[in-house]
Amino acid sequence: MNAIKVLLDEHELLLQAIDTTKQIQAIEDNKQYHVIMNDVILFFRNFSEMYHHPKEEEMFYPLLFKYAANINPDFLHEIYDNHEDFKSLMADIENAYILYDYKSLREMIDRYLTYLEEHIVKENKLITYVAGKLLEEEDLTSMYESFKELDNKYGGKSEIIENFYKINLQLA
């Protein structure tokens, strides 16, 4: 396995989560919606903020900035800053959830899903470009080892993913 594949696989998981959450958005019964959204919120917050975004922020993006002459720096800053926007929006989502404000919760979830999906599409283009054109094998190896260390630091990544897949079973 390599670092680029890890990022792309995690993006694929997030895209699956986006699709699942779009289905959940169609649930009209607020009580059922509330129960399922607890798990959805936990997944996006924990997976993104503990495992995925740190890989990009602490390991991948620094390498990109190293090669910034070949990449539009404004684009890099925008993608980097998106993560803070996601954290802020997730905090608002959690507040709406706690307050049982379903109208706001549904609107913010829709916004979060749209932004995250757009962000992933941009990152995937950047990742595949960078992997093919700029990064050297030693960069990729070092990054992969750092990714493994991060995942091991917190543990529980597989449980977060398994718990998310259980949400799909609730929709069946």
Secondary structure, 3 states (H helix, E strand, C coil): CCHHHHHHHHHHHHHHHHHHHHHHCCCCCHHHHHHHHHHHHHHHHHHHHHHHHHHHHHHHHHHHHHCHHHCCHHHHHHHHHHHHHHHHHHHHHHHHHHCCCHHHHHHHHHHHHHHHHHHHHHHHHHHHHHHHHCCCHHHHHHHHHHHHHHHHHHCCHHHHHHHHHHHHHHHC
